[in-house]
Amino acid sequence: MNTREVTNQYRLSQWTDIVRECRSSGKTVSAWCSDHDISPASYYYWLKRIRTAACEALPSLCAQNNPIVPVNIAGPTAGTDPSMDQKSSSDITIRLGTVTLEIRNNASATLIENTLRALQNVR
């Protein structure tokens, strides 16, 4: 790591502390900045830099790193009415905490792909 990167990391750390302090104060940004002799423009610049760094630190969502896993869905069993099955239940059910996601077999590949990518960021 070179001097520039170390300096950048140090500044980001300092700015993160400032933003956290401001947000936890319960005051408006302008009131907090006024109390601490910081210009609101500087505060928002620092916030933007922190957000940019955080986004760059996220793992890549490209298909090479996160392939979509194929899921084989069994068709309706003998003696059942496929139209009733379509209305009463989903083909895929994903539960994540208190959130339930139901996907039908006729959902587009793009919808499924985008949904799975969004779920990767849910904590």
Chimera marker file (.cmm) of the C-alpha trace (Angstrom):
<marker_set name="trace">
<marker id="1" x="0.000" y="0.000" z="0.000" r="1" g="1" b="0" radius="0.5"/>
<marker id="2" x="1.516" y="3.323" z="-0.994" r="1" g="1" b="0" radius="0.5"/>
<marker id="3" x="1.424" y="6.620" z="0.877" r="1" g="1" b="0" radius="0.5"/>
<marker id="4" x="-1.529" y="7.921" z="-1.115" r="1" g="1" b="0" radius="0.5"/>
<marker id="5" x="-3.647" y="4.874" z="-0.298" r="1" g="1" b="0" radius="0.5"/>
<marker id="6" x="-2.750" y="5.073" z="3.398" r="1" g="1" b="0" radius="0.5"/>
<marker id="7" x="-3.636" y="8.758" z="3.446" r="1" g="1" b="0" radius="0.5"/>
<marker id="8" x="-6.939" y="8.080" z="1.698" r="1" g="1" b="0" radius="0.5"/>
<marker id="9" x="-7.810" y="5.294" z="4.180" r="1" g="1" b="0" radius="0.5"/>
<marker id="10" x="-6.941" y="7.557" z="7.110" r="1" g="1" b="0" radius="0.5"/>
<marker id="11" x="-9.118" y="10.371" z="5.773" r="1" g="1" b="0" radius="0.5"/>
<marker id="12" x="-12.014" y="8.011" z="5.102" r="1" g="1" b="0" radius="0.5"/>
<marker id="13" x="-11.723" y="6.734" z="8.666" r="1" g="1" b="0" radius="0.5"/>
<marker id="14" x="-11.763" y="10.275" z="10.074" r="1" g="1" b="0" radius="0.5"/>
<marker id="15" x="-14.677" y="11.300" z="7.881" r="1" g="1" b="0" radius="0.5"/>
<marker id="16" x="-16.622" y="8.173" z="8.843" r="1" g="1" b="0" radius="0.5"/>
<marker id="17" x="-16.183" y="9.043" z="12.516" r="1" g="1" b="0" radius="0.5"/>
<marker id="18" x="-17.411" y="12.603" z="11.850" r="1" g="1" b="0" radius="0.5"/>
<marker id="19" x="-20.484" y="11.400" z="9.933" r="1" g="1" b="0" radius="0.5"/>
<marker id="20" x="-21.320" y="8.868" z="12.658" r="1" g="1" b="0" radius="0.5"/>
<marker id="21" x="-20.974" y="11.515" z="15.349" r="1" g="1" b="0" radius="0.5"/>
<marker id="22" x="-23.222" y="13.916" z="13.428" r="1" g="1" b="0" radius="0.5"/>
<marker id="23" x="-25.893" y="11.284" z="12.783" r="1" g="1" b="0" radius="0.5"/>
<marker id="24" x="-25.924" y="10.058" z="16.358" r="1" g="1" b="0" radius="0.5"/>
<marker id="25" x="-26.211" y="13.602" z="17.746" r="1" g="1" b="0" radius="0.5"/>
<marker id="26" x="-29.884" y="13.930" z="16.859" r="1" g="1" b="0" radius="0.5"/>
<marker id="27" x="-29.240" y="17.388" z="15.420" r="1" g="1" b="0" radius="0.5"/>
<marker id="28" x="-29.688" y="18.503" z="11.850" r="1" g="1" b="0" radius="0.5"/>
<marker id="29" x="-26.553" y="18.421" z="9.711" r="1" g="1" b="0" radius="0.5"/>
<marker id="30" x="-26.420" y="22.211" z="9.512" r="1" g="1" b="0" radius="0.5"/>
<marker id="31" x="-26.815" y="22.638" z="13.298" r="1" g="1" b="0" radius="0.5"/>
<marker id="32" x="-24.192" y="19.986" z="14.071" r="1" g="1" b="0" radius="0.5"/>
<marker id="33" x="-21.759" y="21.425" z="11.521" r="1" g="1" b="0" radius="0.5"/>
<marker id="34" x="-22.254" y="24.904" z="12.961" r="1" g="1" b="0" radius="0.5"/>
<marker id="35" x="-21.504" y="23.614" z="16.466" r="1" g="1" b="0" radius="0.5"/>
<marker id="36" x="-18.300" y="21.936" z="15.246" r="1" g="1" b="0" radius="0.5"/>
<marker id="37" x="-17.066" y="24.675" z="12.874" r="1" g="1" b="0" radius="0.5"/>
<marker id="38" x="-17.445" y="22.441" z="9.820" r="1" g="1" b="0" radius="0.5"/>
<marker id="39" x="-19.008" y="23.676" z="6.621" r="1" g="1" b="0" radius="0.5"/>
<marker id="40" x="-22.004" y="21.632" z="5.477" r="1" g="1" b="0" radius="0.5"/>
<marker id="41" x="-20.411" y="21.470" z="2.013" r="1" g="1" b="0" radius="0.5"/>
<marker id="42" x="-17.391" y="19.695" z="3.517" r="1" g="1" b="0" radius="0.5"/>
<marker id="43" x="-19.636" y="17.327" z="5.458" r="1" g="1" b="0" radius="0.5"/>
<marker id="44" x="-21.591" y="16.342" z="2.350" r="1" g="1" b="0" radius="0.5"/>
<marker id="45" x="-18.372" y="15.972" z="0.330" r="1" g="1" b="0" radius="0.5"/>
<marker id="46" x="-17.021" y="13.608" z="2.982" r="1" g="1" b="0" radius="0.5"/>
<marker id="47" x="-20.299" y="11.688" z="3.035" r="1" g="1" b="0" radius="0.5"/>
<marker id="48" x="-20.150" y="11.293" z="-0.739" r="1" g="1" b="0" radius="0.5"/>
<marker id="49" x="-16.563" y="10.020" z="-0.575" r="1" g="1" b="0" radius="0.5"/>
<marker id="50" x="-17.503" y="7.522" z="2.168" r="1" g="1" b="0" radius="0.5"/>
<marker id="51" x="-20.443" y="6.216" z="0.152" r="1" g="1" b="0" radius="0.5"/>
<marker id="52" x="-18.333" y="5.902" z="-2.989" r="1" g="1" b="0" radius="0.5"/>
<marker id="53" x="-15.654" y="3.969" z="-1.106" r="1" g="1" b="0" radius="0.5"/>
<marker id="54" x="-18.301" y="1.697" z="0.432" r="1" g="1" b="0" radius="0.5"/>
<marker id="55" x="-19.814" y="0.945" z="-2.979" r="1" g="1" b="0" radius="0.5"/>
<marker id="56" x="-16.404" y="0.195" z="-4.446" r="1" g="1" b="0" radius="0.5"/>
<marker id="57" x="-15.706" y="-2.202" z="-1.581" r="1" g="1" b="0" radius="0.5"/>
<marker id="58" x="-18.822" y="-4.279" z="-2.306" r="1" g="1" b="0" radius="0.5"/>
<marker id="59" x="-18.213" y="-7.548" z="-4.107" r="1" g="1" b="0" radius="0.5"/>
<marker id="60" x="-18.782" y="-7.480" z="-7.823" r="1" g="1" b="0" radius="0.5"/>
<marker id="61" x="-22.174" y="-8.643" z="-9.008" r="1" g="1" b="0" radius="0.5"/>
<marker id="62" x="-20.968" y="-9.787" z="-12.419" r="1" g="1" b="0" radius="0.5"/>
<marker id="63" x="-22.133" y="-13.194" z="-13.607" r="1" g="1" b="0" radius="0.5"/>
<marker id="64" x="-18.616" y="-14.662" z="-13.569" r="1" g="1" b="0" radius="0.5"/>
<marker id="65" x="-18.288" y="-14.282" z="-9.802" r="1" g="1" b="0" radius="0.5"/>
<marker id="66" x="-21.892" y="-15.089" z="-8.889" r="1" g="1" b="0" radius="0.5"/>
<marker id="67" x="-23.312" y="-17.617" z="-11.298" r="1" g="1" b="0" radius="0.5"/>
<marker id="68" x="-27.015" y="-18.307" z="-11.266" r="1" g="1" b="0" radius="0.5"/>
<marker id="69" x="-27.665" y="-21.800" z="-10.004" r="1" g="1" b="0" radius="0.5"/>
<marker id="70" x="-30.129" y="-23.741" z="-12.153" r="1" g="1" b="0" radius="0.5"/>
<marker id="71" x="-33.138" y="-25.082" z="-10.267" r="1" g="1" b="0" radius="0.5"/>
<marker id="72" x="-35.064" y="-28.037" z="-11.620" r="1" g="1" b="0" radius="0.5"/>
<marker id="73" x="-38.747" y="-27.731" z="-10.842" r="1" g="1" b="0" radius="0.5"/>
<marker id="74" x="-40.819" y="-30.852" z="-11.006" r="1" g="1" b="0" radius="0.5"/>
<marker id="75" x="-44.011" y="-30.642" z="-13.003" r="1" g="1" b="0" radius="0.5"/>
<marker id="76" x="-47.418" y="-31.352" z="-11.502" r="1" g="1" b="0" radius="0.5"/>
<marker id="77" x="-47.854" y="-34.873" z="-10.204" r="1" g="1" b="0" radius="0.5"/>
<marker id="78" x="-50.346" y="-37.244" z="-11.760" r="1" g="1" b="0" radius="0.5"/>
<marker id="79" x="-53.910" y="-36.647" z="-10.699" r="1" g="1" b="0" radius="0.5"/>
<marker id="80" x="-53.469" y="-32.995" z="-9.791" r="1" g="1" b="0" radius="0.5"/>
<marker id="81" x="-54.957" y="-30.038" z="-11.579" r="1" g="1" b="0" radius="0.5"/>
<marker id="82" x="-52.059" y="-27.829" z="-12.831" r="1" g="1" b="0" radius="0.5"/>
<marker id="83" x="-54.262" y="-24.729" z="-12.947" r="1" g="1" b="0" radius="0.5"/>
<marker id="84" x="-55.163" y="-25.108" z="-9.260" r="1" g="1" b="0" radius="0.5"/>
<marker id="85" x="-51.505" y="-25.609" z="-8.346" r="1" g="1" b="0" radius="0.5"/>
<marker id="86" x="-50.567" y="-22.405" z="-10.214" r="1" g="1" b="0" radius="0.5"/>
<marker id="87" x="-53.144" y="-20.382" z="-8.262" r="1" g="1" b="0" radius="0.5"/>
<marker id="88" x="-52.556" y="-21.862" z="-4.819" r="1" g="1" b="0" radius="0.5"/>
<marker id="89" x="-48.774" y="-21.985" z="-4.481" r="1" g="1" b="0" radius="0.5"/>
<marker id="90" x="-45.563" y="-20.711" z="-5.965" r="1" g="1" b="0" radius="0.5"/>
<marker id="91" x="-43.006" y="-22.847" z="-7.757" r="1" g="1" b="0" radius="0.5"/>
<marker id="92" x="-40.112" y="-21.493" z="-5.663" r="1" g="1" b="0" radius="0.5"/>
<marker id="93" x="-40.380" y="-20.133" z="-2.145" r="1" g="1" b="0" radius="0.5"/>
<marker id="94" x="-37.403" y="-18.387" z="-0.538" r="1" g="1" b="0" radius="0.5"/>
<marker id="95" x="-37.583" y="-17.368" z="3.112" r="1" g="1" b="0" radius="0.5"/>
<marker id="96" x="-35.029" y="-14.923" z="4.470" r="1" g="1" b="0" radius="0.5"/>
<marker id="97" x="-35.801" y="-13.884" z="8.024" r="1" g="1" b="0" radius="0.5"/>
<marker id="98" x="-39.294" y="-12.445" z="8.024" r="1" g="1" b="0" radius="0.5"/>
<marker id="99" x="-39.336" y="-11.973" z="4.250" r="1" g="1" b="0" radius="0.5"/>
<marker id="100" x="-40.895" y="-14.597" z="1.981" r="1" g="1" b="0" radius="0.5"/>
<marker id="101" x="-40.305" y="-14.473" z="-1.763" r="1" g="1" b="0" radius="0.5"/>
<marker id="102" x="-42.469" y="-16.590" z="-4.041" r="1" g="1" b="0" radius="0.5"/>
<marker id="103" x="-41.545" y="-17.100" z="-7.688" r="1" g="1" b="0" radius="0.5"/>
<marker id="104" x="-43.776" y="-18.704" z="-10.279" r="1" g="1" b="0" radius="0.5"/>
<marker id="105" x="-42.462" y="-20.967" z="-13.021" r="1" g="1" b="0" radius="0.5"/>
<marker id="106" x="-43.473" y="-18.424" z="-15.676" r="1" g="1" b="0" radius="0.5"/>
<marker id="107" x="-41.287" y="-15.641" z="-14.199" r="1" g="1" b="0" radius="0.5"/>
<marker id="108" x="-38.754" y="-14.283" z="-16.662" r="1" g="1" b="0" radius="0.5"/>
<marker id="109" x="-35.093" y="-15.226" z="-16.315" r="1" g="1" b="0" radius="0.5"/>
<marker id="110" x="-34.237" y="-11.532" z="-16.001" r="1" g="1" b="0" radius="0.5"/>
<marker id="111" x="-36.652" y="-11.076" z="-13.094" r="1" g="1" b="0" radius="0.5"/>
<marker id="112" x="-35.249" y="-14.114" z="-11.287" r="1" g="1" b="0" radius="0.5"/>
<marker id="113" x="-31.645" y="-13.031" z="-11.919" r="1" g="1" b="0" radius="0.5"/>
<marker id="114" x="-32.244" y="-9.474" z="-10.692" r="1" g="1" b="0" radius="0.5"/>
<marker id="115" x="-34.127" y="-10.751" z="-7.641" r="1" g="1" b="0" radius="0.5"/>
<marker id="116" x="-31.320" y="-13.136" z="-6.674" r="1" g="1" b="0" radius="0.5"/>
<marker id="117" x="-28.752" y="-10.369" z="-7.119" r="1" g="1" b="0" radius="0.5"/>
<marker id="118" x="-30.803" y="-8.082" z="-4.862" r="1" g="1" b="0" radius="0.5"/>
<marker id="119" x="-31.074" y="-10.840" z="-2.243" r="1" g="1" b="0" radius="0.5"/>
<marker id="120" x="-27.282" y="-11.080" z="-2.092" r="1" g="1" b="0" radius="0.5"/>
<marker id="121" x="-27.253" y="-7.629" z="-0.514" r="1" g="1" b="0" radius="0.5"/>
<marker id="122" x="-29.924" y="-8.354" z="2.101" r="1" g="1" b="0" radius="0.5"/>
<marker id="123" x="-28.538" y="-8.728" z="5.608" r="1" g="1" b="0" radius="0.5"/>
<link id1="1" id2="2" r="1" g="1" b="0" radius="0.2"/>
<link id1="2" id2="3" r="1" g="1" b="0" radius="0.2"/>
<link id1="3" id2="4" r="1" g="1" b="0" radius="0.2"/>
<link id1="4" id2="5" r="1" g="1" b="0" radius="0.2"/>
<link id1="5" id2="6" r="1" g="1" b="0" radius="0.2"/>
<link id1="6" id2="7" r="1" g="1" b="0" radius="0.2"/>
<link id1="7" id2="8" r="1" g="1" b="0" radius="0.2"/>
<link id1="8" id2="9" r="1" g="1" b="0" radius="0.2"/>
<link id1="9" id2="10" r="1" g="1" b="0" radius="0.2"/>
<link id1="10" id2="11" r="1" g="1" b="0" radius="0.2"/>
<link id1="11" id2="12" r="1" g="1" b="0" radius="0.2"/>
<link id1="12" id2="13" r="1" g="1" b="0" radius="0.2"/>
<link id1="13" id2="14" r="1" g="1" b="0" radius="0.2"/>
<link id1="14" id2="15" r="1" g="1" b="0" radius="0.2"/>
<link id1="15" id2="16" r="1" g="1" b="0" radius="0.2"/>
<link id1="16" id2="17" r="1" g="1" b="0" radius="0.2"/>
<link id1="17" id2="18" r="1" g="1" b="0" radius="0.2"/>
<link id1="18" id2="19" r="1" g="1" b="0" radius="0.2"/>
<link id1="19" id2="20" r="1" g="1" b="0" radius="0.2"/>
<link id1="20" id2="21" r="1" g="1" b="0" radius="0.2"/>
<link id1="21" id2="22" r="1" g="1" b="0" radius="0.2"/>
<link id1="22" id2="23" r="1" g="1" b="0" radius="0.2"/>
<link id1="23" id2="24" r="1" g="1" b="0" radius="0.2"/>
<link id1="24" id2="25" r="1" g="1" b="0" radius="0.2"/>
<link id1="25" id2="26" r="1" g="1" b="0" radius="0.2"/>
<link id1="26" id2="27" r="1" g="1" b="0" radius="0.2"/>
<link id1="27" id2="28" r="1" g="1" b="0" radius="0.2"/>
<link id1="28" id2="29" r="1" g="1" b="0" radius="0.2"/>
<link id1="29" id2="30" r="1" g="1" b="0" radius="0.2"/>
<link id1="30" id2="31" r="1" g="1" b="0" radius="0.2"/>
<link id1="31" id2="32" r="1" g="1" b="0" radius="0.2"/>
<link id1="32" id2="33" r="1" g="1" b="0" radius="0.2"/>
<link id1="33" id2="34" r="1" g="1" b="0" radius="0.2"/>
<link id1="34" id2="35" r="1" g="1" b="0" radius="0.2"/>
<link id1="35" id2="36" r="1" g="1" b="0" radius="0.2"/>
<link id1="36" id2="37" r="1" g="1" b="0" radius="0.2"/>
<link id1="37" id2="38" r="1" g="1" b="0" radius="0.2"/>
<link id1="38" id2="39" r="1" g="1" b="0" radius="0.2"/>
<link id1="39" id2="40" r="1" g="1" b="0" radius="0.2"/>
<link id1="40" id2="41" r="1" g="1" b="0" radius="0.2"/>
<link id1="41" id2="42" r="1" g="1" b="0" radius="0.2"/>
<link id1="42" id2="43" r="1" g="1" b="0" radius="0.2"/>
<link id1="43" id2="44" r="1" g="1" b="0" radius="0.2"/>
<link id1="44" id2="45" r="1" g="1" b="0" radius="0.2"/>
<link id1="45" id2="46" r="1" g="1" b="0" radius="0.2"/>
<link id1="46" id2="47" r="1" g="1" b="0" radius="0.2"/>
<link id1="47" id2="48" r="1" g="1" b="0" radius="0.2"/>
<link id1="48" id2="49" r="1" g="1" b="0" radius="0.2"/>
<link id1="49" id2="50" r="1" g="1" b="0" radius="0.2"/>
<link id1="50" id2="51" r="1" g="1" b="0" radius="0.2"/>
<link id1="51" id2="52" r="1" g="1" b="0" radius="0.2"/>
<link id1="52" id2="53" r="1" g="1" b="0" radius="0.2"/>
<link id1="53" id2="54" r="1" g="1" b="0" radius="0.2"/>
<link id1="54" id2="55" r="1" g="1" b="0" radius="0.2"/>
<link id1="55" id2="56" r="1" g="1" b="0" radius="0.2"/>
<link id1="56" id2="57" r="1" g="1" b="0" radius="0.2"/>
<link id1="57" id2="58" r="1" g="1" b="0" radius="0.2"/>
<link id1="58" id2="59" r="1" g="1" b="0" radius="0.2"/>
<link id1="59" id2="60" r="1" g="1" b="0" radius="0.2"/>
<link id1="60" id2="61" r="1" g="1" b="0" radius="0.2"/>
<link id1="61" id2="62" r="1" g="1" b="0" radius="0.2"/>
<link id1="62" id2="63" r="1" g="1" b="0" radius="0.2"/>
<link id1="63" id2="64" r="1" g="1" b="0" radius="0.2"/>
<link id1="64" id2="65" r="1" g="1" b="0" radius="0.2"/>
<link id1="65" id2="66" r="1" g="1" b="0" radius="0.2"/>
<link id1="66" id2="67" r="1" g="1" b="0" radius="0.2"/>
<link id1="67" id2="68" r="1" g="1" b="0" radius="0.2"/>
<link id1="68" id2="69" r="1" g="1" b="0" radius="0.2"/>
<link id1="69" id2="70" r="1" g="1" b="0" radius="0.2"/>
<link id1="70" id2="71" r="1" g="1" b="0" radius="0.2"/>
<link id1="71" id2="72" r="1" g="1" b="0" radius="0.2"/>
<link id1="72" id2="73" r="1" g="1" b="0" radius="0.2"/>
<link id1="73" id2="74" r="1" g="1" b="0" radius="0.2"/>
<link id1="74" id2="75" r="1" g="1" b="0" radius="0.2"/>
<link id1="75" id2="76" r="1" g="1" b="0" radius="0.2"/>
<link id1="76" id2="77" r="1" g="1" b="0" radius="0.2"/>
<link id1="77" id2="78" r="1" g="1" b="0" radius="0.2"/>
<link id1="78" id2="79" r="1" g="1" b="0" radius="0.2"/>
<link id1="79" id2="80" r="1" g="1" b="0" radius="0.2"/>
<link id1="80" id2="81" r="1" g="1" b="0" radius="0.2"/>
<link id1="81" id2="82" r="1" g="1" b="0" radius="0.2"/>
<link id1="82" id2="83" r="1" g="1" b="0" radius="0.2"/>
<link id1="83" id2="84" r="1" g="1" b="0" radius="0.2"/>
<link id1="84" id2="85" r="1" g="1" b="0" radius="0.2"/>
<link id1="85" id2="86" r="1" g="1" b="0" radius="0.2"/>
<link id1="86" id2="87" r="1" g="1" b="0" radius="0.2"/>
<link id1="87" id2="88" r="1" g="1" b="0" radius="0.2"/>
<link id1="88" id2="89" r="1" g="1" b="0" radius="0.2"/>
<link id1="89" id2="90" r="1" g="1" b="0" radius="0.2"/>
<link id1="90" id2="91" r="1" g="1" b="0" radius="0.2"/>
<link id1="91" id2="92" r="1" g="1" b="0" radius="0.2"/>
<link id1="92" id2="93" r="1" g="1" b="0" radius="0.2"/>
<link id1="93" id2="94" r="1" g="1" b="0" radius="0.2"/>
<link id1="94" id2="95" r="1" g="1" b="0" radius="0.2"/>
<link id1="95" id2="96" r="1" g="1" b="0" radius="0.2"/>
<link id1="96" id2="97" r="1" g="1" b="0" radius="0.2"/>
<link id1="97" id2="98" r="1" g="1" b="0" radius="0.2"/>
<link id1="98" id2="99" r="1" g="1" b="0" radius="0.2"/>
<link id1="99" id2="100" r="1" g="1" b="0" radius="0.2"/>
<link id1="100" id2="101" r="1" g="1" b="0" radius="0.2"/>
<link id1="101" id2="102" r="1" g="1" b="0" radius="0.2"/>
<link id1="102" id2="103" r="1" g="1" b="0" radius="0.2"/>
<link id1="103" id2="104" r="1" g="1" b="0" radius="0.2"/>
<link id1="104" id2="105" r="1" g="1" b="0" radius="0.2"/>
<link id1="105" id2="106" r="1" g="1" b="0" radius="0.2"/>
<link id1="106" id2="107" r="1" g="1" b="0" radius="0.2"/>
<link id1="107" id2="108" r="1" g="1" b="0" radius="0.2"/>
<link id1="108" id2="109" r="1" g="1" b="0" radius="0.2"/>
<link id1="109" id2="110" r="1" g="1" b="0" radius="0.2"/>
<link id1="110" id2="111" r="1" g="1" b="0" radius="0.2"/>
<link id1="111" id2="112" r="1" g="1" b="0" radius="0.2"/>
<link id1="112" id2="113" r="1" g="1" b="0" radius="0.2"/>
<link id1="113" id2="114" r="1" g="1" b="0" radius="0.2"/>
<link id1="114" id2="115" r="1" g="1" b="0" radius="0.2"/>
<link id1="115" id2="116" r="1" g="1" b="0" radius="0.2"/>
<link id1="116" id2="117" r="1" g="1" b="0" radius="0.2"/>
<link id1="117" id2="118" r="1" g="1" b="0" radius="0.2"/>
<link id1="118" id2="119" r="1" g="1" b="0" radius="0.2"/>
<link id1="119" id2="120" r="1" g="1" b="0" radius="0.2"/>
<link id1="120" id2="121" r="1" g="1" b="0" radius="0.2"/>
<link id1="121" id2="122" r="1" g="1" b="0" radius="0.2"/>
<link id1="122" id2="123" r="1" g="1" b="0" radius="0.2"/>
</marker_set>
